[in-house]
Amino acid sequence: MTGRPGGPAPGPEEEWARIVAGLEDVRRAGDRHLPGPRDWSPEEAPLPESAVPESAAGTADDDAPYSPDPGPVTQGLSGVALLAWTVLIGVPVLLVVLALLPGSLPWWAVVTGLVAVVVAIGVLLRRLPEERDDLDDGARV
């Protein structure tokens, strides 16, 4: 920071006050038709009838809260996808639990479990979308 000529450098409070004063000047020099944060009240700045869209215009009795459009209805997981996820998660857990029990686990149980997990992974990978829009990052609002 540069200090004042012949004086000490300004403290953080003085520097902050200078920055805020500069912002007030910008607000006043900008859009004069927009009310400022301290001088706005709904009674003083009503919208003209032409500024309110017909779909948004309501009656005084319209006190219902806003509820956005739910968008497309999803049906959840299909039966195949649910079975694949169940096998993918359930079989390894079952194999670990069975391995912890006394006695040995038959080789065919281990092989069957591993094949089931590989098939479930294949089913889930096959069900992924084939095409993807390069501009779509997958985010939903």
Secondary structure, 3 states (H helix, E strand, C coil): CCCCCCCCCCCHHHHHHHHHHHHHHHHHHCCCCCCCCCCCCCCCCCCCHHHCCCCCCCCCCCCCCCCCCCCCCCCCCCHHHHHHHHHHHHHHHHHHHHHHCCCCCCHHHHHHHHHHHHHHHHHHHHCCCCCCCCCCCCCCC
